[in-house]
Each structure stands twice: as structure tokens, then as C-alpha cells.
């Protein structure tokens, strides 16, 4: 991955629907070059998916999870990623091991998801923060 790839990715991170012609103009190359690079980065797994961010009125939360020392954190993360309310699962360093970004219909649904996590044998503790506002970086 080179500087041009990074510049293309930065544009797509802000808006994955940006037309290739607009990206090409912004980074100073042709539409075909942008198209080929995006296809290559998708095939190589650098771009994992194109997604949509919505303003649903739902409750968003960050759930920080600590797991036991002898646990396969990747396996726990994969299972949690399948939960419908979970937008992102991050394996992180520090006090917690896994962070979920959750988009649920209400606080009851967030609480049910936390309970679901706590029922897993591998989970030692959880810490939850409601997301009050978000801005695109």
C-alpha cells in the first residue's frame, strides 16, 4: 500500500459512495487508476467492506469487555460480531480486551446485549458507555 492508496482510503472512509471520478480529481490521477486500486485493495482484504452510517435515533453504546487470561479473544470477538446490534468489534490493548460498538433500539436492548455478554463463560467483566454524540473525523 502506497501513499496514493492511503489518500483514496481516506476519502472512502468519509463517504464510501464518493464517485471514482471525484476521488481521481481529488488525488490527481485517473478514474481507472482509482477503480483498479479499490478493486485490488478489496481483493487483498485491505478494504473489508463498504458500510453505511445512519442516524436512526437508536441508542449507541461502547461496551468494553474483559475476558479471562486463557481465552481465545479472537473467538469471543467473532461470536460477538454476529450479534445483530453490534456494528464493530475491536480487540484492544489495556484493561479491557474487546470493545463493541452497539446500535440498539433502546437502553433495554443495550442492557440485554450486556447481559448476553456477561453470560459467556469467557467474560470477566463489562463496562458500558453510552455514546451521546458523534462526529466524522
N, C-alpha and C positions, 0 to 999 in steps of 0.2 A: 504494500500500500504506500503510495507516494503522496506528495502534497496536493496534487490535483484530486485524488480520491478523497482526501480529508475535506477539501473545500466542497466537493459535491455532497459528501455525507452531512456536512454542517447545514447545508441548505435543505436537504431532505429531512433532517431531524426536526427542523422548524415546521416544515409543511411537506409531507410525503407526496402530495399531489402537484407539486411545482412542475410545470411542463419542462421537458428536457431542453426545449429551445430557450426558455428563460434561464435555466441553470447554465447552459452553454454560454449565453451572453454575459452572465454574471462572473463566470470563471475564465472567460476568454478562450473558449475552444468551440468545436462544432457540436451540433446536436447528436451526430452519430458517435462521436467520441464519448459523450456523456452516456448515451444509451448503452454502448458497449461496456463501459466501465461499471455501470449499475448492474447490468446482466452478469458480468464477471464477479462483482462483489457479492451478488445474490447466490451465484453458483458456489462460490468459495465459502459461504456462510458468514461473511463479514456483515452483510445485511441479512438479518434473520427473518424479518417480517416488516410489512408496511402496516401501520395501525392508524386508528382514529382516536383522537381525544375529544371527549364530549363534555358538555355542561348539562348534566342530567338532573341536577337538583338532588342527586343522591348524596349519601354521607360517604366521604372518603376518609380513609384512615391508614396510618402506618402502624403495622403490628410487628414489633420486634420480638424475636423468639430465641431463647437459649435452649440448646439441646445437650444431652449427656455427652461426655468426652468420647465414649466408644461408639458413637453413632455415625452412620454414613450420612453426612449433611446433604450431599447431593441427592440421595434417595429421598430424604424428607422433603427437600425443595421441590423435586419433581412431582411428588404426590400432591403437595400444596398448590402447585401451579395448575393442577387440574380443577381446583375449586372454582366454580363459576364467578364468584365475586372478586377473585384475585386478578389484578391487572399485571403485576410484576412480582417476581420473587428474586431477591438478591441474596447471595451468600456474602457475608461481610466479616471483616475482622473487628475485634473489640469484644466488649462484654457480651453482646448478642451474636448469634451465628447466622440467623436468617432474618430478612426483613421482607414483609409482604406489603404491597400497596394494594389496598382494597377499595372497591367501589360498590357499596351496598345500598339498598333502597332506604334503609333507616338504621337507627342505632341498635334496634333489636337484632337486625340481620348481622351487624358487625359483632355484637355480643355472641350470637350463635356461632359465628366463624371462630371467634376467640375460644369458645367452649370446645369446638371441634378440634382446634389445635391442642388445647390442654388435655384432651382425652387421649392423645397419641402418647404411647409409652416413652418415645424418644424425647419428648418436650419436657424441659425442666421448669421453664417459666416464660411468661409473656409480659410485654409492656406495650401499651397502645397509646397512640397519639392521634387525635382527630385532626384532619387537615382542614384548616379554616379558609385558606385562600391559596391559589397557586398562580404562578406566572411562568410564561415560557421564557427560558433562558437564552 
